Amino acid sequence: MAGESLRENLDKIKERIDAAARRAGRNGREITLVAVSKTQPAEAILAAFEAGVRHFGENRVQEWEGKRGPVANLAAQWHLVGHLQSNKAARAAGLFHSIDSADDFKLAGRLNRARAEMNSREKLRLLIEVHIAEEATKSGAEIAQVPQLAEAIAGLEHLNLAGLMCVPPYFENPEEVRPYFRALRELRDSVSRTTGLALPVLSMGMSHDFEVAIEEGATEVRIGTALFGARQWK
Ligand SMILES: *Cc1c(COP(=O)(O)O)cnc(C)c1O
């Protein structure tokens, strides 16, 4: 995709973010755009960076390892947004600033240990991915386990547990996904109350439903196709 149409897409997305934030009595500047660049080449990431994007999301460790060379040194934050298997945790801990899809304690423990061994002074940011829709067979921690999991992860020295994330089911009509976004915010509020953890980040909303997510409290939206166009499967 040419840099020009990417810029146009980005401008439109920003306008829509601002408008959705205003509808909710919020400010668009509070909302972080995470550009999900899975299947896109490094050139697309570079073009988005040049257009002002500073957060990028990838869903597979291996894909990111293979293509990060030309962009690894950009002053951007790299997020893993896809499911992470424990056996890839050590690699992921060295490749990303944030794991947005952590869903169990064993995985968090491995990330913590890997970060300790790297002697990194910066903590690895973590979000707990929540299995917010019982009917969908998606990954994520079960709702009932989130309070305990959050407390346990918060005790790990090299991690910064910043909040919650979800990938609800896809609906043609984005209004139908609203209850799931609301449920994630309410879960965050209740976990925060019972554990005393701040958990300021809510990562929810994708290309077709990010406005609803923002109206329900999203602080980060993960946007792929609306920014980069169709995915470039090989
Ligand atoms: C691919 C992906 C996105 C972006 O999806 P789009 O519909 O292209 O915006 C967001 N979050 C996760 C976890 C993804 O895997």
The ligand as an SDF file (V2000), in Angstrom:
LIG
                    3D

 15 15  0  0  0  0  0  0  0  0999 V2000
   -5.5690   -8.9260   13.7560 C   0  0  0  0  0  0  0  0  0  0  0  0
   -5.8920   -8.4310   15.0960 C   0  0  0  0  0  0  0  0  0  0  0  0
   -6.3930   -7.1370   15.2920 C   0  0  0  0  0  0  0  0  0  0  0  0
   -6.6960   -6.1780   14.1640 C   0  0  0  0  0  0  0  0  0  0  0  0
   -7.7780   -6.6240   13.3990 O   0  0  0  0  0  0  0  0  0  0  0  0
   -8.4560   -5.6930   12.2780 P   0  0  0  0  0  0  0  0  0  0  0  0
   -9.8380   -6.2220   12.1920 O   0  0  0  0  0  0  0  0  0  0  0  0
   -7.6680   -5.8930   11.0440 O   0  0  0  0  0  0  0  0  0  0  0  0
   -8.4050   -4.3020   12.7700 O   0  0  0  0  0  0  0  0  0  0  0  0
   -6.6230   -6.7290   16.5970 C   0  0  0  0  0  0  0  0  0  0  0  0
   -6.3870   -7.5350   17.6540 N   0  0  0  0  0  0  0  0  0  0  0  0
   -5.9100   -8.7780   17.5040 C   0  0  0  0  0  0  0  0  0  0  0  0
   -5.6760   -9.6180   18.7200 C   0  0  0  0  0  0  0  0  0  0  0  0
   -5.6510   -9.2730   16.2320 C   0  0  0  0  0  0  0  0  0  0  0  0
   -5.1900  -10.5220   16.1000 O   0  0  0  0  0  0  0  0  0  0  0  0
  1  2  1  0
  2  3  1  0
  2 14  2  0
  3  4  1  0
  3 10  2  0
  4  5  1  0
  5  6  1  0
  6  7  2  0
  6  8  1  0
  6  9  1  0
 10 11  1  0
 11 12  2  0
 12 13  1  0
 12 14  1  0
 14 15  1  0
M  END
$$$$
